[in-house]
Amino acid sequence: MCKLKQVIKKGKGNMSPGNYQKVYSACGTLLAATVQSALERAGIPAVVKYAKNGAFLDVLVPQAQAEEARRLLYPERRSGEIYFVPACEMK
């Protein structure tokens, strides 16, 4: 069973929310854990926290690695290639 790591707390130095940037919003714990695991396997530390609206879980990474994480999660498509990133849309 996969457990989500929710470690962002105010006043924790390097782990403060100001040092992290949201790269993904998931509509469930399984999807959030999958994205977190994929990022961590690529060497990018990732944490999960509930979004402000409480309905979504945000996956956050250190600001210095946010661009790299986005390239991993949202790769550029080649001509003729079909690729869908599972995402939750807020309406």
Backbone as CSV, one residue per row, in Angstrom:
resi,resn,N_x,N_y,N_z,CA_x,CA_y,CA_z,C_x,C_y,C_z
1,MET,0.838,-1.176,0.000,0.000,0.000,0.000,0.886,1.243,0.000
2,CYS,0.546,2.198,-0.806,1.334,3.417,-0.938,0.790,4.497,-0.008
3,LYS,1.675,5.113,0.733,1.265,6.195,1.625,1.758,7.515,1.059
4,LEU,0.896,8.512,1.089,1.288,9.830,0.626,2.168,10.496,1.665
5,LYS,3.161,11.197,1.177,4.032,11.950,2.070,3.538,13.389,2.105
6,GLN,3.004,13.787,3.212,2.552,15.164,3.374,3.424,15.797,4.442
7,VAL,4.495,16.448,4.009,5.494,16.905,4.962,5.683,18.415,4.990
8,ILE,4.918,19.145,4.230,5.110,20.589,4.221,4.432,21.194,5.441
9,LYS,5.225,21.830,6.269,4.702,22.516,7.451,5.432,23.837,7.575
10,LYS,4.743,24.842,8.042,5.380,26.145,8.219,6.522,26.034,9.219
11,GLY,7.574,26.804,8.935,8.691,26.873,9.856,9.652,25.703,9.783
12,LYS,9.582,24.887,8.752,10.464,23.729,8.627,11.638,24.033,7.694
13,GLY,12.121,25.262,7.664,13.295,25.607,6.868,13.114,25.336,5.394
14,ASN,13.879,24.400,4.870,13.889,24.080,3.451,12.570,23.498,2.963
15,MET,11.766,22.960,3.856,10.501,22.340,3.468,9.338,23.320,3.531
16,SER,9.601,24.609,3.693,8.507,25.567,3.798,7.789,25.681,2.460
17,PRO,6.486,25.971,2.480,5.715,26.058,1.238,6.294,27.049,0.241
18,GLY,6.980,28.080,0.715,7.561,29.066,-0.187,8.663,28.509,-1.064
19,ASN,9.288,27.416,-0.653,10.367,26.806,-1.430,9.860,25.775,-2.423
20,TYR,8.575,25.495,-2.397,7.987,24.477,-3.261,6.992,25.098,-4.224
21,GLN,6.815,24.449,-5.370,5.902,24.946,-6.390,5.001,23.812,-6.857
22,LYS,3.727,24.116,-7.078,2.774,23.109,-7.541,3.053,22.780,-9.000
23,VAL,3.132,21.476,-9.297,3.326,21.040,-10.678,2.175,20.170,-11.165
24,TYR,1.287,19.772,-10.249,0.196,18.886,-10.643,-0.913,18.954,-9.601
25,SER,-2.162,18.871,-10.051,-3.319,18.755,-9.154,-4.028,17.456,-9.480
26,ALA,-4.188,16.617,-8.476,-4.823,15.310,-8.665,-6.192,15.301,-7.997
27,CYS,-7.111,14.526,-8.577,-8.465,14.451,-8.025,-8.632,13.270,-7.075
28,GLY,-7.560,12.570,-6.773,-7.646,11.443,-5.849,-6.279,11.063,-5.321
29,THR,-6.284,10.325,-4.222,-5.015,9.958,-3.595,-4.182,9.005,-4.448
30,LEU,-4.824,8.106,-5.178,-4.074,7.167,-6.016,-3.308,7.905,-7.108
31,LEU,-3.965,8.839,-7.779,-3.302,9.603,-8.833,-2.189,10.474,-8.247
32,ALA,-2.441,11.096,-7.112,-1.415,11.928,-6.471,-0.202,11.085,-6.092
33,ALA,-0.437,9.897,-5.549,0.659,9.010,-5.159,1.435,8.523,-6.378
34,THR,0.750,8.275,-7.478,1.403,7.831,-8.708,2.320,8.919,-9.257
35,VAL,1.822,10.148,-9.293,2.625,11.269,-9.785,3.816,11.505,-8.856
36,GLN,3.574,11.481,-7.562,4.644,11.668,-6.582,5.726,10.602,-6.762
37,SER,5.317,9.364,-6.915,6.255,8.258,-7.081,7.073,8.404,-8.361
38,ALA,6.424,8.794,-9.459,7.128,8.969,-10.732,8.191,10.060,-10.615
39,LEU,7.840,11.152,-9.958,8.807,12.239,-9.783,9.976,11.798,-8.909
40,GLU,9.675,11.101,-7.830,10.743,10.656,-6.933,11.660,9.637,-7.600
41,ARG,11.107,8.779,-8.459,11.944,7.823,-9.195,12.870,8.537,-10.166
42,ALA,12.452,9.723,-10.613,13.286,10.516,-11.518,14.274,11.393,-10.748
43,GLY,14.284,11.262,-9.423,15.226,12.021,-8.610,14.734,13.394,-8.189
44,ILE,13.438,13.646,-8.333,12.856,14.934,-7.959,12.045,14.746,-6.681
45,PRO,12.446,15.371,-5.579,11.662,15.235,-4.353,10.273,15.827,-4.554
46,ALA,9.256,15.117,-4.123,7.878,15.583,-4.303,7.089,15.358,-3.024
47,VAL,6.197,16.287,-2.747,5.305,16.162,-1.596,3.879,16.417,-2.058
48,VAL,2.938,15.899,-1.291,1.521,16.052,-1.617,0.845,16.781,-0.470
49,LYS,0.003,17.736,-0.805,-0.798,18.402,0.221,-2.170,18.703,-0.355
50,TYR,-3.139,18.843,0.519,-4.487,19.160,0.056,-4.515,20.572,-0.505
51,ALA,-5.226,20.733,-1.611,-5.385,22.051,-2.212,-6.273,22.906,-1.313
52,LYS,-6.247,24.196,-1.545,-7.029,25.115,-0.722,-8.518,24.803,-0.754
53,ASN,-9.011,24.316,-1.894,-10.445,24.026,-1.987,-10.804,22.688,-1.349
54,GLY,-9.818,21.900,-0.971,-10.058,20.637,-0.280,-10.481,19.486,-1.168
55,ALA,-10.815,19.744,-2.418,-11.273,18.684,-3.312,-10.121,18.032,-4.074
56,PHE,-9.004,18.704,-4.173,-7.875,18.218,-4.952,-6.653,18.058,-4.063
57,LEU,-5.700,17.292,-4.546,-4.403,17.153,-3.883,-3.362,17.755,-4.814
58,ASP,-2.542,18.633,-4.295,-1.490,19.250,-5.090,-0.183,18.497,-4.887
59,VAL,0.534,18.290,-5.984,1.868,17.696,-5.928,2.850,18.851,-6.090
60,LEU,3.722,18.998,-5.111,4.677,20.099,-5.101,6.104,19.578,-5.146
61,VAL,6.969,20.360,-5.802,8.388,20.023,-5.896,9.195,21.277,-5.568
62,PRO,10.488,21.129,-5.243,11.316,22.318,-5.015,11.302,23.219,-6.250
63,GLN,11.270,24.529,-6.013,11.203,25.480,-7.125,12.305,25.253,-8.150
64,ALA,13.482,24.904,-7.689,14.619,24.709,-8.595,14.400,23.542,-9.557
65,GLN,13.510,22.614,-9.225,13.277,21.446,-10.066,11.879,21.432,-10.692
66,ALA,11.155,22.524,-10.574,9.782,22.571,-11.084,9.722,22.397,-12.602
67,GLU,10.614,23.059,-13.325,10.600,22.940,-14.790,10.899,21.518,-15.225
68,GLU,11.874,20.895,-14.596,12.226,19.508,-14.910,11.040,18.578,-14.637
69,ALA,10.345,18.817,-13.537,9.174,18.003,-13.195,8.074,18.172,-14.234
70,ARG,7.852,19.395,-14.678,6.816,19.632,-15.706,7.173,18.947,-17.020
71,ARG,8.444,18.972,-17.385,8.854,18.286,-18.623,8.609,16.785,-18.516
72,LEU,8.802,16.243,-17.328,8.566,14.816,-17.112,7.068,14.495,-17.165
73,LEU,6.257,15.338,-16.540,4.813,15.079,-16.472,4.079,15.441,-17.755
74,TYR,4.559,16.449,-18.462,3.895,16.928,-19.675,4.890,16.980,-20.828
75,PRO,5.326,15.825,-21.322,6.319,15.826,-22.409,5.725,16.396,-23.696
76,GLU,6.604,16.969,-24.501,6.149,17.484,-25.795,5.791,16.313,-26.692
77,ARG,4.682,16.466,-27.392,4.252,15.396,-28.302,4.972,15.526,-29.637
78,ARG,5.301,14.389,-30.186,5.850,14.374,-31.536,4.697,14.319,-32.518
79,SER,4.934,14.731,-33.714,3.895,14.745,-34.736,3.277,13.362,-34.896
80,GLY,1.960,13.297,-34.819,1.245,12.042,-34.991,1.117,11.209,-33.738
81,GLU,1.774,11.612,-32.667,1.730,10.852,-31.425,0.569,11.334,-30.561
82,ILE,-0.159,10.400,-29.999,-1.264,10.742,-29.111,-0.828,10.454,-27.687
83,TYR,-0.964,11.453,-26.827,-0.556,11.295,-25.433,-1.529,12.070,-24.555
84,PHE,-2.051,11.421,-23.551,-2.972,12.076,-22.632,-2.403,12.006,-21.221
85,VAL,-2.320,13.126,-20.554,-1.925,13.166,-19.152,-3.201,13.146,-18.336
86,PRO,-3.369,12.171,-17.446,-4.577,12.166,-16.628,-4.570,13.382,-15.718
87,ALA,-5.602,14.188,-15.815,-5.663,15.404,-15.011,-7.091,15.681,-14.593
88,CYS,-7.228,16.432,-13.559,-8.537,16.861,-13.081,-8.703,18.320,-13.455
89,GLU,-9.780,18.641,-14.049,-10.054,20.016,-14.430,-10.951,20.663,-13.393
90,MET,-10.566,21.837,-12.933,-11.428,22.588,-12.024,-12.340,23.460,-12.870
91,LYS,-13.624,23.375,-12.627,-14.571,24.167,-13.423,-15.245,25.190,-12.571
